[in-house]
Amino acid sequence: MGSVLYMTFLFLAKMLDNALSTAKTILIQRNRCLLAGICLAVSNYIYLLITKDVVSSDSNLAMVVVAIASGV
């Protein structure tokens, strides 16, 4: 059960990272540089957390879940 929750967390975190990255691009185009910077900072933090978790995980399933979430 804990593994399912962990994989769900990774999936949702990667989707949030993708959404923030898209929001950053839109905010830059609309000349909202401060908000784009905040989105970038939060997105990078989430990305680094996900990367740390995937690298320290013993399972390839975590990498597959993050790769699928990147495509969604």
N, C-alpha and C positions, 0 to 999 in steps of 0.2 A: 504494500500500500504506500509506503514511504517513497519507493522508487517511482511510482506513478505520479505522486505529487511533485517530486523533484523534476521529472521530465515535463510535467505541465508547467511548472514554474519557468524552466528554461525556454519552453516554447513561447509562453506569454511574454517573457522578458525580451526575447529576440524580436517578437512582433512589435513590442513597444519601442525598441531600438530602431527598427525600420520606420515606424511612424514618426518618431522624432527626427530622424534623418530627412524624411520627406518634408516635414514641417519646416525644418531648417532651410531647405532649398526654396520653399515657397516664401518664407519670411525674408530671405535675402533678395528675392526678386521683387518683393513689395517694399524694399528698403526699410525693413524693421531689424536693423543690425543687432540691437541689444537682445531682443527676443531670440533671434537666430543664434546668438552666442550662448544663451542659456540652454537652448535646445541642443546645441553642439556639446556643451559640457555634460549635460545629463546623458546624452546618447553615448558619448565616449566612456563615461563611468559605467553605464550598463554593459557596453561592449566589453570592457576590461573585466567586469565581474563574470560575464558569460565565458569569456576566454579562459579565465582562471579556473572556473568550474569544469569546463570541458577538458582542459589539459590535465587537471588533477584527478579526473574521473578514470576509473579502471575499465569503463565500458565504452564500446564504440557507439552504443545506442544514443548517448548524449550528443555525440557529434552528428549523428543522423537526424536527431530531433531538431537541432539548431539549423542544420542544412535545409530541412523541410520548412521550418519557420521562415528562413530567409527567402524562400520561394513563394511563400504565401503572402 
